[in-house]
Amino acid sequence: MSVMQNNSEKAKWYLPGILGGLWITGKHLVKNLLNRNKMMTLNYPEEKYEYSPRFKGNHVLTVKKDGSLRCTACMLCATNCPAECITITAAEHNNPEVEKFPISYEIDILRCVFCGFCEEACPVDAIRLGPEWQTPALNGSNFIYDINHLAFRPNLKGGIQTHVDDEERHKQGI
Amino acid sequence: MPKCTINGKEVEVKEGSSIIEAMQVSGDRIAHYCWHPGLSVAGVCRVCMVEIEGNPRVQIACNTAVTEGMKINNTSDKVKDAVKWGLDFHLINHPLDCPICDQAGECGLQDQYMEYGKYDPEMAEPKQKKHKVVDLGPTIVLDSERCILCSRCVRFTEEVSKTNELGIFNRGDRSEIGTHDGMKLDNNYSLNTVDICPVGALTSKDFRFRQRAWYLKDAETICNGCSTGCNVKVYFNKEGFFRVKPTFNEQVNGHWMCDEGRNVYKFVNKEHRLLKAQVKGQGSSWTEMSAGAAAKAAAEVIKAAAADSLALVLTAQYSVEEFEAIVTTFVKDFKSNKIYFWINNKEAFDNFDGLLVRGDKNPNTKGLLKVLEKHGITATWNELSRGLKSGAIKTVVVAAPENQVVFPDFADRVKELSQAQNLIWLQSGQNEALKKLDGNVWLIPMKTFVEKDGTFINHSGLEQKFKKVTLVVSEALTLTEAALLLAGKNLNIHATSANEFLPLNQRLDQVAVEARKKNEFVFKRGNL
């Protein structure tokens, strides 16, 4: 590997360059001190950027009014998933109106590409891509999210409810 | 032989056949729910509409006989309109719960809806509510809402199984399929009703919710449940086998198969299989090794044994080619004529239920007898018992059954054969009785009928070839391979040591196990 070295006379006069740089830094310092609202940066861990409501972050499984999962284990999300990160095991529900439900629903979040195809494929609005995106963790943590994590996460306070509920749909005869 | 023109093509059909049969011959697509080639004509679904020249209205194809010079068309706008409206009437009370329905992906109604559906129903009334998840019997669950009342299942129990359990009750849009008072849909052919159900109204309890239809691949093979040798399709994916369905073969099974035969996929799956060879000496514990290595070790023992102390026990569960290979090896290489036929249920051998099921629960009894006859072998089991008792027979090779369920005498025979000094046991499945064996035992995993090519000869002497479907236990041997290895010959199979981590198809220059372990995060990601 060859390193290019500029040994010309002109390059020895570095001071103008440094002063030029300092001038720009100083200009921004003064600007930010006088007008703190328009600052470009955030104090990251304390302050967080708010994304638009359409932001596609970590998945959330929605629940019905009684707190049970909306998911019917139809596997359309798993079929549609390009990263093949969704694994569902279906089971028979005691209630004949529900009939089929997921006994396990797992998303391997490290495989997920956050494309949102699962959300689009879902016929019952059971899976959504939520606002949460900062989920760093250590080596040994669990990156395979199960039902308990996806639907009843503590900061969701009992899960997200969809606005149309089954009973109302049945009343309308759908 | 009347000739008719279907969509511009001229077709010659058998006397008295209907238009829909003519269309099957000519290869034209036509939707049909109530019509089934194996059942009588009902003409209730009204979707197989065709236009016949000179006839002012569209007519159903399944109940109209072909006459000479008939001009039939099922692609005109008039027909399409009729089909579209017929479908809309079917869907008035259909819940369209395809996401939950097991039939989704292989549903006649779904296919038809994608092609002809109005997508915007004009029915304003609420849907009629009917019974969901009705337990019809030990094998079947009914969902009345999905039912389109094609009456295929009712006609099946009337005409084929002749058990008459099912009927249509109530009138109008309250009509429902159900079983007669106090009866259960409990016969040995009940699961055929699930196959012929064009929608997801009848579902099999065994298969219900286990897999979606589009995750499964299918392949044709021969059922090894009994000597009838029904032609079947097995459905599988990388997790294993999930169900068995019949395919049409006029000579053997027609359109049907029995419920017992639908269980043959179970012993094929990995959890019931012997994955590695197990070897043990007198008094010591089991050691695991590869099948090839175990067979090689067993070959040493056979080499050292005298020809008259060597015996072979065969069950009629392997293909003709395999029998030929192992019997030839014994007769030619080992100079032993002590080849015995392990018959599982002799007294029930000639039983027949009048439709398909036979008492002989081996797929290839005729084939085995043919091979034994060819080599002039007449040894009986009593000779083996005497030989084992007196100690004349010291080394026994057993080609044990794949389907252990039909061998009620399995444990007794294992006990009897364990009198031999050296026991070379070739078997595909696990069994508790084998774990208790004491003495020198080589337990070698074998391939099942879905993992090899071969021929079965059924009860009537019909030779049926079948092809390999997939590989479940890659290390297992076929009986042909085992015969070669036992004879001390070499076989070009991949033999791996017991602890190797890498799969067989991996190149040597790929990351070694030790290097992978160092990068713990990558290595353990899947199961933390």
Interface residues (C-beta under 8 A of the other chain):
Chain A: T72 A73 C74 M75 L76 T79 A90 A91 E92 P96 E97 E99 K100 L110 P123 V124 N139 G140 S141 N142 F143 I144 G173
Chain B: C98 P99 I100 A104 E125 P126 K127 K132 V133 R208 F209 R210 R212 W214 Y215 E520 F521 R525 L528
